[in-house]
Amino acid sequence: DFAITLAAMMEAVGGSARVVTAKNSTAGHAYPELYIGNSSEQFEVAAAYIRHRYHVTDVGCHITDGEDGPGYWLNLDWWSRHPGGRFFADDGERVTYYPDGRWERIVRGTSSQ
């Protein structure tokens, strides 16, 4: 519920968000991701701000391949200490859900819809 609420709030203020679900041998988890842009330069601007604001060195994202090129998605998992923090330790598979009803299954670097 938290992931869906946070993603809806980001969408309400003009952002693009999605919800990621994942599991491992002991737990299932859902977290939102915020779309940063379609270039590494756009992601680096956001990452530089996060590094400065939170005094961290590592800021990660998921990169997807789309019709318009790559998409950079910032992890906003509340288990992480900062935006773009450590990812949930999944079993190598996750499913992403978009507000328009699309979904994408990602397995160890591959994806299917």
C-alpha positions as CSV (number, residue, x, y, z in Angstrom):
1,D,0.0,0.0,0.0
2,F,2.8,2.4,0.8
3,A,4.5,1.9,-2.6
4,I,1.2,2.5,-4.4
5,T,0.4,5.6,-2.4
6,L,3.9,7.1,-2.9
7,A,3.8,6.4,-6.6
8,A,0.4,8.0,-6.9
9,M,1.6,11.1,-5.0
10,M,4.6,11.5,-7.4
11,E,2.2,11.2,-10.4
12,A,-0.1,13.7,-8.8
13,V,2.6,16.4,-8.8
14,G,3.7,15.7,-12.4
15,G,6.3,12.9,-12.0
16,S,6.3,9.5,-13.6
17,A,6.4,6.6,-11.2
18,R,6.0,2.8,-11.2
19,V,5.7,0.2,-8.5
20,V,8.1,-2.7,-8.4
21,T,7.3,-6.0,-6.8
22,A,10.0,-8.6,-5.9
23,K,10.5,-11.6,-3.6
24,N,13.2,-13.7,-2.2
25,S,13.2,-16.9,-0.2
26,T,11.9,-15.2,2.9
27,A,9.8,-12.2,1.9
28,G,8.0,-10.3,-0.8
29,H,8.3,-6.6,-1.2
30,A,7.0,-3.6,-3.2
31,Y,8.6,-0.2,-3.7
32,P,8.2,2.8,-5.9
33,E,10.6,4.1,-8.5
34,L,10.7,7.6,-10.0
35,Y,11.5,8.2,-13.6
36,I,14.5,10.5,-13.9
37,G,15.0,10.7,-17.6
38,N,16.3,9.0,-20.7
39,S,20.0,9.9,-20.4
40,S,22.9,9.2,-18.1
41,E,23.4,13.0,-17.9
42,Q,19.9,13.5,-16.5
43,F,20.4,10.8,-14.0
44,E,23.8,12.2,-12.9
45,V,22.2,15.6,-12.1
46,A,19.7,13.9,-9.8
47,A,22.4,11.6,-8.3
48,A,24.8,14.5,-7.6
49,Y,22.0,16.3,-5.7
50,I,21.3,13.1,-3.7
51,R,25.0,12.5,-2.9
52,H,25.3,16.1,-1.6
53,R,22.0,16.2,0.3
54,Y,22.4,12.8,2.0
55,H,26.2,12.7,2.2
56,V,26.5,9.4,0.4
57,T,28.6,8.1,-2.5
58,D,26.4,5.4,-4.1
59,V,23.2,6.2,-5.9
60,G,21.7,3.5,-8.0
61,C,18.9,3.1,-10.5
62,H,17.3,0.6,-12.7
63,I,17.8,1.2,-16.4
64,T,15.1,0.0,-18.8
65,D,15.2,-0.3,-22.6
66,G,12.2,1.4,-24.2
67,E,11.0,2.6,-27.6
68,D,12.5,6.0,-26.8
69,G,15.8,4.7,-25.6
70,P,16.9,3.9,-22.1
71,G,14.9,5.0,-19.0
72,Y,16.5,5.8,-15.7
73,W,14.4,4.8,-12.7
74,L,15.4,5.9,-9.2
75,N,14.7,3.5,-6.3
76,L,12.6,5.1,-3.6
77,D,12.4,2.0,-1.3
78,W,11.7,3.2,2.2
79,W,14.0,0.4,3.5
80,S,16.9,2.3,1.9
81,R,18.7,5.0,3.8
82,H,18.4,7.5,0.9
83,P,16.8,7.8,-2.6
84,G,18.7,5.5,-4.9
85,G,19.9,3.4,-2.0
86,R,20.4,-0.3,-1.6
87,F,18.0,-2.4,-3.7
88,F,15.8,-5.1,-2.1
89,A,17.7,-8.4,-2.3
90,D,15.4,-10.2,-4.7
91,D,15.7,-13.7,-6.2
92,G,16.6,-12.3,-9.6
93,E,13.1,-11.6,-10.7
94,R,10.9,-8.5,-10.3
95,V,7.7,-7.2,-11.9
96,T,7.1,-3.5,-12.5
97,Y,3.7,-2.0,-12.8
98,Y,3.0,1.3,-14.6
99,P,0.0,3.7,-14.1
100,D,-1.3,3.0,-17.6
101,G,-1.8,-0.7,-16.8
102,R,1.3,-2.0,-18.5
103,W,3.6,-4.3,-16.6
104,E,7.0,-5.8,-17.2
105,R,8.6,-8.9,-15.8
106,I,12.4,-8.6,-15.5
107,V,14.5,-11.7,-14.9
108,R,18.3,-11.3,-14.4
109,G,18.7,-8.6,-17.1
110,T,16.0,-9.7,-19.5
111,S,12.4,-8.5,-19.7
112,S,9.1,-9.6,-21.0
113,Q,5.5,-8.2,-21.1
